[in-house]
Amino acid sequence: MVRRIDVTGVGGTRLAAWEFTDPPKSGGGAEAAGRGPGVLMLHGLMGRASHWADTARRLSARHRPVGLDQRGHGRSEKPADGPYDREAYVDDAIAAIEQLGLAPSALIGHAMGALTAWQVAARRPDLVSALVICDMRASALGAASQREWTEWFRSWPVPFATLADVRKWFGEDDPTLERPRPVRGEFFAEVMAERADGWRPVFSRRQMLRARETWVHDAHWEELAQVQCPALVVRGLDAELGRAEAQEMVRVLPRGEYAEIPDAGHLLPWEAPDAWYGAIDPFLRTATASG
């Protein structure tokens, strides 16, 4: 069962938060807090909260997990003029924690969502009990990376005639792929919507580039070092975050831990869901129990 809860982000932006569990018998929005420690899950660039449904359902026996469609994504508002900077994403996440009554909340973030999560933890330690960082680098990616993304977006054969075409292109035919990744095709099928001329992304690629532009040129080690809660850095063996950088992130984090998942890449929570859950569940149990 899925339940939507509306959140007001910075500048009055309407955001959609989602519980992928049975609603509480007592009903309510923020008053539903208290069914276990809160967990806010933040997707990466181009993602959406529904990508976290399996993780949320697994966690729901001991936690209150909520996924947030971040601005420009999913069912949340996509303001034409933004803002889509780091400040806006961090402030939105803080607003979600407070309005949903999740504090002190564990934060689980994938890619860009992980950066937002550790920036929230650094700025508002009173709101965060634990942190899970999934495949996000702390080092600057640089201008070349942004140019590559711009060209990649231009290569999309939009509109797609069918969802099967979406799955095939992102899972097999995308020239940036080194080998077929069916899970990637499923991931992108979930962020498409049918329009009059075919299937198109639910987000604006222009807005995605604007959001990425605000963090891709900078390193984020200083904020990582300010995270005081227990933090778990998780990477797949074939992920974008390399082992050496991940282990340096663990060293920089005051209370950092490390987990590595074989046979998984950037989309490791969906490529290896059992191993992913096996890594985060014991960490969250201990971290949220100790506060």
Stockholm file with secondary structure:
# STOCKHOLM 1.0

chainA/1-291         MVRRIDVTGVGGTRLAAWEFTDPPKSGGGAEAAGRGPGVLMLHGLMGRASHWADTARRLSARHRPVGLDQRGHGRSEKPADGPYDREAYVDDAIAAIEQLGLAPSALIGHAMGALTAWQVAARRPDLVSALVICDMRASALGAASQREWTEWFRSWPVPFATLADVRKWFGEDDPTLERPRPVRGEFFAEVMAERADGWRPVFSRRQMLRARETWVHDAHWEELAQVQCPALVVRGLDAELGRAEAQEMVRVLPRGEYAEIPDAGHLLPWEAPDAWYGAIDPFLRTATASG
#=GR chainA/1-291 SS CCEEEEEECGGGCEEEEEECSCCCTTCCSGGGTTSSSEEEEECCTTCCGGGGHHHHHHHTTTSEEEEEECTTSTTSCCCTTCCCSHHHHHHHHHHHHHHTTCCSEEEEEETHHHHHHHHHHHHCGGGEEEEEEESCCSSCCCHHHHHHHHHHHHHCCCSBSSHHHHHHIIIIICTTCSSCCHHHHHHHHTTEEEETTEEEESSCHHHHHHHHHTTTTSCCHHHHHTCCSCEEEEEETTSSSCHHHHHHHHHHSTTEEEEEETTCCTTHHHHSHHHHHHHHHHHHHHHHHHC
#=GC SS_cons         CCEEEEEECGGGCEEEEEECSCCCTTCCSGGGTTSSSEEEEECCTTCCGGGGHHHHHHHTTTSEEEEEECTTSTTSCCCTTCCCSHHHHHHHHHHHHHHTTCCSEEEEEETHHHHHHHHHHHHCGGGEEEEEEESCCSSCCCHHHHHHHHHHHHHCCCSBSSHHHHHHIIIIICTTCSSCCHHHHHHHHTTEEEETTEEEESSCHHHHHHHHHTTTTSCCHHHHHTCCSCEEEEEETTSSSCHHHHHHHHHHSTTEEEEEETTCCTTHHHHSHHHHHHHHHHHHHHHHHHC
//
